[in-house]
Amino acid sequence: MVRRAHTDDADQAARPVELRRRTFRAALERIREVDRDDALQTINSYFGLARQATASHSDRARIANAARRRGHSVKADLTKAYRRAT
């Protein structure tokens, strides 16, 4: 049996998986408010969460922008943040 992309077991079109808006807003708020020491770990954790969603490019872009505002570098494919330059 050949499976087509974006179908569930009943061969019905499945909706793309998205982050819940409440979770996403909380992520952006936490990135803005977290201590400097914990920021990198928090940012990469939210990148990992967003990577699980199939429709997450704009969410990952907003997380990346929040990381850049904190002074971190972000990988071009929006999957990882790097330490601040010292």
Secondary structure, DSSP 8 states (H G I E B T S, - for coil): ----TTB-TTS-B-------HHHHHHHHHHHHHS-HHHHHHHHHHHHHHHHTSSS-HHHHHHHHHHHHHTT-EE-TTSS-EE----
